[in-house]
Amino acid sequence: MSDIFPVIMAGGSGTRFWPLSRAAKPKQFLPLTSSRPLIAETLKRLQGLAPNKNVRVVCGVSHAALVRKALPALPRANVVVEPQARNTAPAIALATLEVTRVDPRGLILVLASDQHVADVPAFQASVHEAIRAAREGAIVTLGITPTRPETGYGYIKLGEPLSGSARRVAAFVEKPDLATAEQYLTSGAYLWNAGLFVFRADVMWAAFAKHMPEVHAVLEKLLAAPRSKQAAMLKKEFGKMPATSIDYGIAERASNMVVVPSSCGWSDVGSFNALPEVRPTDANGNVVSGKATMVIDSSGCVVVGESSRVVAVVGMTDVVVIETKDSVLVLPKTKSQDVRKVVEALKAKKSKLV
């Protein structure tokens, strides 16, 4: 569709995948679910929804070259570079500005660069449903139908039914404890908040004016600036936007929020523990990668070797072993989120390995 403008958010740091991910090459540039980087898989699932010329990627200065290398089919000018990291609300504001210059009523599809979708046709069907609601002036989010009592995600409480499968958003709910997550799953009244949005550019522009006037003021200045001064003004003005998420800044405040449920095999690929869900496993449930990697009498393990060294795992259950040319990580799968602690410790030591 000529009026659909996908915006791929590529500003994440991916600390939970150290030592594979580093500050210079975060998670979205890793081939975690296939032979292609996650960001390339993201662009691929947009085929048929919008032409590449409509796609924008928002990223930081240090990652612009990586984006262009991973997405050679994307026009160079479509890589929108943030002068500094300011969370998702300023990033989406910048993307809204870019689309407004082309089509003020263009439909923007916001999606992360580092997630996985197993059922692309189901995902695209949900997007088309969201587009129908967004054309009418709603800010639409895609909510993922829960498959387990997940405590690591925020949730969306379903409100009154609208046309098709769309529902009003009754509330956004913070990450629950296990007992509450089990209640959410049983009730069928809650969806996972995946951070996927569809809205018209003018609708989001108005939302910034109402709920985040500091952001709107910057957008107005940038839109009115002569083309020759836009780059300098962006660098000067962008830092004036509050470093706030789009959820807190807009979604939790707007009265026109709509959710479309989606069962598309979505995963945020949030840690090494998630890899068995998104990658092929052997007969014992192991994810094994690397030319010199060996897994013997083991089950439920994630073993990745990047160098030519032999990495042998014997008689282990549910462990993660990651080997690169300069680092080795070993931990139980249940502690996968604690990789961040390693990164924090290395930063405290001013190590170059982050």
C-alpha positions as CSV (number, residue, x, y, z in Angstrom):
1,M,0.0,0.0,0.0
2,S,1.4,3.4,-1.0
3,D,0.2,5.2,2.2
4,I,1.7,2.7,4.6
5,F,5.0,3.7,6.2
6,P,6.7,1.1,8.4
7,V,9.1,2.4,11.0
8,I,11.6,0.0,12.3
9,M,13.0,1.0,15.7
10,A,16.6,0.0,15.9
11,G,18.0,1.8,18.9
12,G,18.3,-1.1,21.4
13,S,21.5,-2.1,23.1
14,G,20.8,-5.9,23.5
15,T,22.8,-6.4,26.7
16,R,21.1,-9.7,27.5
17,F,23.0,-11.4,24.6
18,W,26.5,-10.6,25.6
19,P,29.1,-11.8,24.6
20,L,27.5,-12.2,21.1
21,S,26.1,-8.6,21.3
22,R,28.2,-5.6,22.1
23,A,27.6,-1.9,22.2
24,A,29.0,-1.7,18.7
25,K,26.9,-4.6,17.4
26,P,23.7,-5.0,19.5
27,K,21.1,-7.8,19.3
28,Q,19.2,-6.5,16.2
29,F,22.3,-7.1,14.1
30,L,22.7,-10.7,15.2
31,P,21.5,-13.8,13.3
32,L,19.6,-15.2,16.3
33,T,16.6,-16.8,14.5
34,S,18.0,-17.6,11.1
35,S,21.1,-16.9,8.9
36,R,20.0,-13.3,8.6
37,P,20.2,-10.5,11.3
38,L,17.0,-9.9,13.2
39,I,16.6,-6.5,11.6
40,A,16.8,-8.1,8.1
41,E,14.1,-10.6,9.1
42,T,12.0,-7.6,10.3
43,L,12.2,-5.9,6.9
44,K,11.5,-9.2,5.1
45,R,8.2,-9.7,6.9
46,L,7.0,-6.3,5.6
47,Q,7.0,-7.6,2.0
48,G,3.5,-7.1,0.6
49,L,2.6,-4.5,3.2
50,A,4.6,-1.6,1.9
51,P,7.4,-1.0,-0.6
52,N,11.0,-0.6,0.7
53,K,10.9,3.1,-0.3
54,N,8.3,3.7,2.4
55,V,10.2,2.0,5.2
56,R,12.1,4.1,7.7
57,V,14.7,2.8,10.2
58,V,15.3,4.9,13.3
59,C,18.7,4.3,15.0
60,G,21.6,6.0,16.7
61,V,24.6,7.5,15.1
62,S,26.9,4.6,15.9
63,H,24.6,2.0,14.3
64,A,23.7,3.8,11.0
65,A,26.4,2.0,9.0
66,L,25.3,-1.4,10.4
67,V,21.7,-0.7,9.4
68,R,22.7,0.1,5.8
69,K,24.9,-3.0,5.6
70,A,22.2,-5.2,7.0
71,L,19.5,-3.7,4.7
72,P,21.1,-2.9,1.4
73,A,17.7,-2.7,-0.4
74,L,16.7,0.2,1.9
75,P,17.2,3.7,0.4
76,R,20.1,5.4,2.2
77,A,18.0,8.4,3.1
78,N,15.5,6.2,4.8
79,V,17.9,5.6,7.7
80,V,16.7,8.2,10.3
81,V,19.5,8.9,12.7
82,E,18.8,10.1,16.3
83,P,21.4,12.6,17.5
84,Q,21.1,10.9,20.9
85,A,19.1,8.1,22.6
86,R,15.9,9.5,24.2
87,N,13.7,6.5,24.5
88,T,10.8,5.5,22.2
89,A,8.6,8.6,22.3
90,P,11.2,11.0,20.8
91,A,12.2,8.2,18.3
92,I,8.6,7.8,17.1
93,A,8.2,11.6,17.1
94,L,11.1,11.8,14.7
95,A,9.7,9.1,12.5
96,T,6.3,10.9,12.5
97,L,8.0,14.0,11.4
98,E,9.7,12.2,8.5
99,V,6.4,10.7,7.3
100,T,4.5,13.9,7.7
101,R,6.9,15.6,5.3
102,V,5.9,13.0,2.7
103,D,2.2,12.3,3.6
104,P,0.6,14.0,6.6
105,R,-2.1,11.4,6.7
106,G,0.2,8.5,6.0
107,L,-0.3,5.4,8.1
108,I,2.7,4.6,10.3
109,L,3.4,1.0,11.4
110,V,5.9,1.0,14.3
111,L,7.7,-2.3,15.0
112,A,10.9,-3.3,16.8
113,S,14.0,-4.4,14.9
114,D,14.8,-7.3,17.3
115,Q,11.7,-9.4,17.6
116,H,10.6,-12.7,15.9
117,V,7.4,-13.6,14.2
118,A,6.9,-17.2,13.3
119,D,3.6,-16.8,11.3
120,V,4.1,-13.9,9.0
121,P,0.7,-14.2,7.2
122,A,-1.1,-14.0,10.6
123,F,1.0,-11.0,11.5
124,Q,0.2,-9.2,8.2
125,A,-3.5,-10.1,8.7
126,S,-3.4,-8.4,12.1
127,V,-1.7,-5.4,10.6
128,H,-4.4,-5.0,8.0
129,E,-7.0,-5.2,10.7
130,A,-5.1,-2.5,12.7
131,I,-4.9,-0.3,9.6
132,R,-8.6,-0.3,9.2
133,A,-9.0,1.1,12.7
134,A,-6.1,3.5,12.3
135,R,-7.7,5.0,9.1
136,E,-10.6,6.1,11.3
137,G,-8.4,8.0,13.7
138,A,-7.4,5.4,16.3
139,I,-4.0,4.8,17.7
140,V,-3.8,1.0,17.4
141,T,-1.6,-1.4,19.1
142,L,-1.2,-5.1,18.3
143,G,-1.7,-7.2,21.4
144,I,-0.2,-10.7,21.4
145,T,-2.5,-13.5,22.6
146,P,-0.7,-15.0,25.7
147,T,0.5,-18.6,25.5
148,R,1.8,-18.8,29.0
149,P,1.7,-16.9,32.3
150,E,4.6,-14.6,31.4
151,T,5.9,-12.2,34.1
152,G,8.4,-10.4,31.8
153,Y,5.9,-8.6,29.7
154,G,3.4,-5.8,30.3
155,Y,-0.2,-6.5,29.5
156,I,-3.2,-4.8,27.8
157,K,-6.6,-5.3,29.3
158,L,-9.3,-5.7,26.7
159,G,-12.2,-3.2,26.6
160,E,-15.4,-3.0,24.6
161,P,-15.6,-4.7,21.2
162,L,-15.4,-2.6,18.0
163,S,-15.6,-3.7,14.4
164,G,-13.8,-6.9,13.4
165,S,-11.5,-8.1,16.1
166,A,-10.6,-4.7,17.3
167,R,-11.2,-3.7,21.0
168,R,-11.0,-0.6,23.0
169,V,-8.0,-0.6,25.4
170,A,-9.3,-0.7,28.9
171,A,-5.9,-0.4,30.5
172,F,-2.2,-1.0,30.2
173,V,-0.9,-3.1,33.0
174,E,2.7,-3.4,34.3
175,K,4.6,-6.7,34.5
176,P,2.7,-8.9,36.9
177,D,3.8,-11.5,39.4
178,L,3.3,-15.2,38.5
179,A,-0.1,-15.6,40.3
180,T,-1.5,-12.5,38.6
181,A,-0.1,-13.6,35.2
182,E,-1.9,-16.9,35.6
183,Q,-5.1,-15.1,36.3
184,Y,-4.6,-13.0,33.2
185,L,-4.0,-16.1,31.1
186,T,-7.1,-17.9,32.4
187,S,-9.4,-14.8,32.1
188,G,-8.7,-14.4,28.4
189,A,-9.1,-10.6,28.9
190,Y,-5.5,-9.6,28.6
191,L,-2.9,-9.5,25.8
192,W,0.9,-9.1,25.9
193,N,2.0,-5.6,25.1
194,A,4.5,-6.1,22.2
195,G,5.1,-2.4,21.5
196,L,3.7,-2.6,18.0
197,F,1.6,0.4,16.8
198,V,-0.3,1.6,13.8
199,F,-1.6,5.2,13.5
200,R,-2.0,8.1,11.0
201,A,0.8,10.6,11.1
202,D,-1.6,13.5,11.8
203,V,-3.3,11.6,14.6
204,M,0.1,11.0,16.4
205,W,1.0,14.7,15.7
206,A,-2.1,15.8,17.5
207,A,-1.4,13.3,20.4
208,F,2.0,14.8,20.9
209,A,0.4,18.3,21.0
210,K,-2.1,17.2,23.7
211,H,0.0,14.8,25.8
212,M,3.6,15.8,25.2
213,P,3.7,19.5,24.3
214,E,7.5,19.6,24.7
215,V,7.8,17.1,21.9
216,H,5.2,18.8,19.8
217,A,7.1,22.1,20.0
218,V,10.2,20.6,18.7
219,L,8.4,18.9,15.9
220,E,6.8,22.2,14.8
221,K,10.2,23.9,14.7
222,L,11.8,21.1,12.7
223,L,8.9,20.9,10.2
224,A,9.1,24.7,9.6
225,A,12.9,24.8,9.3
226,P,14.4,25.3,5.8
227,R,15.9,22.1,4.4
228,S,19.4,23.5,4.6
229,K,19.1,24.0,8.3
230,Q,17.2,20.9,9.3
231,A,20.2,18.7,10.3
232,A,21.7,21.4,12.5
233,M,18.3,22.2,14.1
234,L,17.6,18.5,14.8
235,K,21.0,18.2,16.6
236,K,20.2,21.3,18.6
237,E,16.5,20.6,19.4
238,F,16.3,16.8,19.8
239,G,17.7,16.7,23.3
240,K,14.9,19.0,24.4
241,M,12.4,16.1,24.1
242,P,11.8,14.2,27.3
243,A,13.4,10.8,27.4
244,T,10.1,9.0,27.8
245,S,8.6,5.8,26.3
246,I,5.7,6.0,23.9
247,D,3.7,3.9,26.3
248,Y,4.0,6.3,29.2
249,G,4.0,9.5,27.1
250,I,1.1,8.7,24.7
251,A,-0.5,5.2,24.9
252,E,-1.4,5.3,28.6
253,R,-2.9,8.8,28.3
254,A,-4.7,8.8,24.9
255,S,-8.5,8.1,24.8
256,N,-8.5,6.8,21.3
257,M,-6.4,3.7,22.0
258,V,-7.5,0.5,20.2
259,V,-6.0,-3.0,20.4
260,V,-6.1,-5.8,17.7
261,P,-5.4,-9.3,19.1
262,S,-2.7,-11.3,17.2
263,S,-1.6,-14.9,17.4
264,C,1.4,-14.8,15.1
265,G,4.1,-16.7,16.9
266,W,5.6,-13.5,18.3
267,S,8.6,-13.5,20.5
268,D,10.7,-10.6,21.8
269,V,13.7,-12.9,21.8
270,G,14.6,-11.4,25.1
271,S,17.4,-13.7,26.3
272,F,19.3,-16.9,25.5
273,N,16.5,-18.8,27.3
274,A,14.2,-17.8,24.4
275,L,16.3,-19.3,21.6
276,P,14.7,-22.8,21.7
277,E,11.4,-21.1,20.9
278,V,12.7,-19.5,17.8
279,R,15.5,-21.8,16.5
280,P,15.5,-25.5,15.5
281,T,16.6,-27.9,18.3
282,D,18.0,-31.4,18.2
283,A,16.2,-34.5,19.5
284,N,17.1,-33.5,23.1
285,G,15.9,-29.9,22.9
286,N,19.4,-28.4,22.5
287,V,20.1,-25.3,20.4
288,V,23.6,-26.0,19.0
289,S,25.6,-23.6,16.7
290,G,29.2,-23.5,15.7
291,K,31.5,-25.6,13.5
292,A,33.5,-26.9,16.4
293,T,30.6,-27.2,18.9
294,M,29.8,-30.6,20.5
295,V,26.9,-31.5,22.8
296,I,26.9,-35.0,24.3
297,D,24.4,-36.6,26.7
298,S,22.8,-33.2,27.4
299,S,19.3,-31.7,27.1
300,G,17.7,-28.3,26.9
301,C,21.0,-26.5,26.4
302,V,21.9,-23.5,24.4
303,V,25.5,-23.8,23.1
304,V,27.0,-21.4,20.6
305,G,30.6,-21.3,19.5
306,E,31.8,-18.5,17.2
307,S,35.5,-19.2,17.0
308,S,37.4,-22.3,15.7
309,R,37.9,-23.6,19.2
310,V,36.2,-26.8,20.2
311,V,33.4,-26.2,22.6
312,A,32.2,-29.5,24.2
313,V,29.3,-29.8,26.6
314,V,28.8,-33.2,28.3
315,G,26.1,-34.4,30.7
316,M,24.4,-31.0,31.2
317,T,20.8,-29.9,31.4
318,D,19.4,-26.5,30.8
319,V,22.6,-24.5,30.6
320,V,23.8,-21.8,28.3
321,V,27.4,-21.8,27.0
322,I,28.4,-19.0,24.6
323,E,31.9,-18.8,23.2
324,T,33.4,-16.0,21.2
325,K,37.0,-15.1,20.2
326,D,37.5,-13.1,23.4
327,S,34.9,-14.3,25.9
328,V,33.1,-17.3,27.4
329,L,29.7,-17.2,29.2
330,V,28.3,-20.1,31.2
331,L,25.1,-19.9,33.2
332,P,21.8,-21.8,33.9
333,K,19.1,-21.0,31.4
334,T,16.9,-19.8,34.3
335,K,19.5,-17.1,35.0
336,S,19.6,-15.8,31.4
337,Q,18.4,-12.4,32.4
338,D,21.4,-12.0,34.7
339,V,23.7,-11.6,31.7
340,R,23.1,-7.9,32.3
341,K,25.0,-8.2,35.6
342,V,28.1,-9.3,33.6
343,V,27.8,-6.3,31.3
344,E,27.4,-4.0,34.3
345,A,30.4,-5.5,36.0
346,L,32.5,-5.1,32.9
347,K,31.4,-1.5,32.5
348,A,32.4,-0.9,36.1
349,K,35.9,-2.2,35.2
350,K,35.9,0.0,32.1
351,S,36.4,-3.1,30.0
352,K,36.5,-2.9,26.2
353,L,34.6,-6.2,26.0
354,V,31.2,-4.5,26.2
